[in-house]
Amino acid sequence: HFETLVQSLPGMVYRCRYDQELVVLYVSDGALALTGFPPEDLTAHRVHFRELIHADDVERVRAETRAALQAHRDIEVEFRLITRGGQERWVLSRGRGVFADDGRLLFLEGLAVDISVQKHGEADRLELERRLLDGQKHECIGLLASGIALDFNNLLTPILGNATLARLALPAGSPLDPQLRAIETSSLRAAELSPL
C-alpha cells in the first residue's frame, strides 16, 4: 500500500541519511521523470544527488538544509536541477528530519516536485508587468509632454496676438515695427516646435 501511495505522488519521494554527505537510501520511481535517472542509480550511488543540483544553487541548498535540520524545523527549498539530458528544471523540495530521542538526526525525508512550469509562468508574468509599467511610463511621459506643449501654446497665443495688435496700431514707418515683427516671427516658430 505504501509503494502504491508513494508512486501516485507527483515528483520524487526520498529518504536519505545526512551526516556530512547526503546518502540516498530510497527514492520513488518519480526520480526517473524528475532527473532522468532511474531510482537505483541514486540509491546505488552511481549518481550523487548533489551532482544534479545546478552549481550556482548547491551551497544555498546545503546551507538552508543544514540550518533547518539544526533548528529541527521543516525544510522547504527551491533550486535548479540539471537532468540526465542536460535540461534545467526548477524543483521544490519539502522535507523534514527524523530525529532520535536524544536529538540525533536519523534520516532526512521528503518530496521533490518539478515546479518549472510555475517558475516560467511567474517569470512571464513579471516580464508582462514590466512591459505594462514601461508602457504606462511612456504614456505618462506623452501626457506630460502634451500638457507642457498645451501650456506653452497657451502662453504663446497672447504674446503673438498682442504683438500683432501693437504692430497694427503703429503709424506707418514706426521704428518699433521690426521689433514687433521679430516677436511675431519668434512666436510662430516657437508654436511650430510644439504643435497641437
C-alpha positions in Angstrom: 0.0 0.0 0.0 2.8 2.4 0.9 4.5 1.9 -2.5 1.2 2.4 -4.4 0.6 5.6 -2.4 4.2 6.9 -3.0 4.0 6.2 -6.7 0.8 8.2 -7.0 2.5 11.4 -5.7 3.9 13.9 -8.1 7.6 14.2 -8.1 10.1 12.1 -6.2 9.8 10.8 -2.6 13.2 10.4 -0.9 14.7 9.2 2.3 18.4 9.9 3.0 21.0 9.7 5.7 22.6 13.1 6.2 25.8 13.2 8.1 28.5 15.3 6.3 27.3 13.9 3.0 23.8 13.1 1.7 23.4 9.4 1.2 20.3 8.4 -0.7 18.6 5.3 0.9 15.3 5.4 -1.0 13.8 7.3 -3.9 10.5 6.6 -5.6 10.1 5.9 -9.3 9.3 9.6 -9.7 13.1 10.1 -9.8 13.2 9.0 -13.4 10.7 11.6 -14.5 12.3 14.3 -12.4 16.0 13.6 -13.0 16.2 11.3 -16.0 18.0 8.7 -13.8 16.3 5.5 -12.6 15.9 5.3 -8.8 18.6 2.5 -8.5 21.2 4.9 -9.9 20.7 7.2 -7.0 20.4 4.5 -4.3 23.4 2.6 -5.6 25.3 5.9 -5.6 26.2 5.7 -9.3 24.8 9.3 -9.4 25.0 11.6 -6.4 22.0 13.9 -6.0 24.3 16.8 -5.2 25.8 16.4 -8.8 22.3 17.1 -10.2 21.8 20.4 -8.4 22.8 23.4 -10.5 26.3 24.5 -9.5 25.0 28.0 -8.6 22.5 26.6 -6.1 24.5 23.9 -4.3 25.8 26.0 -1.5 22.5 27.7 -0.8 20.6 24.4 -0.8 23.2 22.9 1.6 23.1 25.9 3.9 19.3 26.1 4.0 19.1 22.3 4.6 21.6 22.4 7.4 20.0 25.4 9.1 16.6 23.8 9.1 17.9 20.5 10.4 19.9 22.2 13.2 16.7 24.1 14.2 14.6 20.9 13.9 12.2 22.5 11.5 10.8 21.6 8.2 12.9 22.2 5.1 11.5 24.0 2.0 13.9 24.9 -0.7 13.7 25.8 -4.4 16.6 25.1 -6.7 17.5 24.3 -10.2 18.3 20.7 -11.2 20.1 19.5 -14.3 18.6 16.3 -15.7 20.4 13.5 -17.3 19.6 15.0 -20.7 21.1 18.4 -19.7 17.7 20.1 -19.2 17.3 22.6 -16.4 14.3 22.2 -14.1 13.1 24.1 -11.1 12.5 21.9 -8.1 10.7 22.5 -4.8 11.9 20.1 -2.1 10.0 19.8 1.1 11.3 17.6 3.8 12.0 17.1 7.4 14.5 15.4 9.7 13.6 12.3 11.6 15.4 12.5 14.9 16.1 10.0 17.7 15.0 10.7 21.2 18.5 12.0 22.0 18.1 14.6 19.2 20.4 12.8 16.8 19.4 13.0 13.1 18.4 9.6 11.8 17.0 10.4 8.4 16.1 13.2 6.1 12.9 12.5 4.1 10.6 14.4 1.9 9.2 15.1 -1.6 10.9 16.9 -4.5 8.5 18.3 -7.2 9.1 19.9 -10.6 7.9 23.5 -10.4 9.4 24.6 -13.8 6.0 25.5 -15.3 5.1 27.7 -12.3 8.6 29.4 -12.3 8.4 30.1 -16.1 4.8 31.3 -15.7 6.0 33.6 -12.9 8.9 34.9 -15.0 6.5 35.5 -17.9 4.1 37.4 -15.6 6.9 39.6 -14.2 8.0 40.4 -17.8 4.5 41.3 -18.7 4.2 43.5 -15.7 7.5 45.2 -16.6 6.3 45.8 -20.1 3.0 47.2 -18.8 4.8 49.5 -16.4 7.1 50.7 -19.2 4.0 51.3 -21.4 2.4 53.3 -18.6 5.6 55.3 -18.1 5.7 56.1 -21.8 2.0 57.0 -21.7 2.6 59.3 -18.7 5.6 61.0 -20.4 3.4 61.5 -23.5 0.6 63.0 -21.5 3.1 65.2 -19.6 4.7 66.4 -22.9 1.2 67.1 -24.3 0.3 69.1 -21.3 3.5 71.1 -21.4 3.0 71.8 -25.2 -0.6 72.9 -24.5 0.6 75.3 -21.7 3.4 76.6 -23.9 1.0 77.3 -26.8 -1.4 79.0 -24.3 1.4 81.3 -23.3 2.4 82.0 -27.0 -1.1 82.9 -28.1 -1.4 86.2 -26.1 2.2 87.1 -27.0 1.6 86.6 -30.7 -1.8 88.3 -30.5 -0.6 91.3 -28.6 2.4 91.8 -30.8 0.2 91.7 -33.9 -2.3 94.2 -32.4 0.5 96.5 -31.3 2.1 96.4 -34.8 -1.3 97.2 -36.5 -1.8 100.1 -34.1 1.6 101.7 -35.0 1.8 104.5 -37.6 3.4 103.5 -40.9 7.2 103.5 -40.7 7.4 103.3 -36.9 10.8 102.2 -35.6 9.0 99.6 -33.4 7.6 97.7 -36.4 10.7 95.5 -36.9 10.8 94.5 -33.2 7.1 93.6 -33.1 7.6 91.6 -36.4 10.5 89.8 -34.7 8.2 88.9 -31.7 5.6 87.6 -34.1 8.1 85.5 -36.1 9.7 84.1 -33.0 6.3 83.2 -31.5 5.2 81.5 -34.7 8.5 79.5 -34.8 8.0 78.5 -31.1 4.4 77.4 -31.9 5.8 75.1 -34.6 8.0 73.3 -32.0 5.0 72.2 -30.0 2.2 71.7 -32.5 -1.2 70.7 -31.0 
